[in-house]
Amino acid sequence: DIVTAITFVALGTSMPDLFASITAAKEEPTADASIVNVTGSNSVNVFLGLGVPWTIASFYWKLNGSTADWKNRYFDLKDKIDPENEGLAAFIVRSENLGFSVLTFSVVCCVTLCIFHFRRTWLGGELGGPRAAKYSTFIVLVGYWVGWVAIVSWRVMIWTEQTSGAMTMGIMGLAGMGTLCAWGALMLQMKMIHRWQAAADTEVAKSLAKTPLEQERHHDISLTSSSGIVCPDKVMMETVV
């Protein structure tokens, strides 16, 4: 259920946000609207999508008390909730892999925010830019999502308390190295593009700075031609009157 939730369900519910962000990115001069749309949608999903049903469920079980359905669902916890067998009940959410999922998701989000920061610093914007940087950023971000889904799926489906620490550390180490290598390669590419653009801008600035001097020099030559001095433009001598 968890793997289905973070893949198919997440993709299905995020498609409207995706198209809304694409439209905002095309029509707005900055990427603020696109990013705020994503963060705002996630906030609604977390605070309302989880908060409202959990609150309703808490009131439901508090008012109805311990039922046969509740005892069958939480048979291993009913003695802790209702030790005196007084008919007490509570809404319970098992957080077996929730902490791991949120932790790894937060790490990937922080790395992504760093990418956006350096894109704005070096390329002038979070989205778009040169074709190479644009495609590389797309590949890295999609890779982060696929990697996050893979490592959470491993945690949910394969990992157990009996799993060796060496295997866990190895998988986490590979995931961390892959994240850092992709981040480093993208940073290097963006820095090189930034240097190339700076060098090109410098050459353009130099060429523009030379233009007034050349115009002034041409103007001086034109003035001296009327005084009997050789004018390279006309290649002739005029007699001073």
Secondary structure, DSSP 8 states (H G I E B T S, - for coil): -HHHIIIIIHHHHHHHHHHHHHHHHHHSSSSHHHHHHHHHHHHHHHHTTTHHHHHHHHHHHHHH-S-HHHHHHTTTTHHHH-TT-S---------TTHHHHHHHHHHHHHHHHHHHHHIIIIISSSS--SHHHHHHHHHHHHHHHHHHHHHHHHHHHT--TTS-HHHHHHHHHHHHHHHHHHHHHHHHHHHHHHHHHHHHHHHHHHHHHHHHHHHHHHHHHHHHGGGT--BTTTTB-----
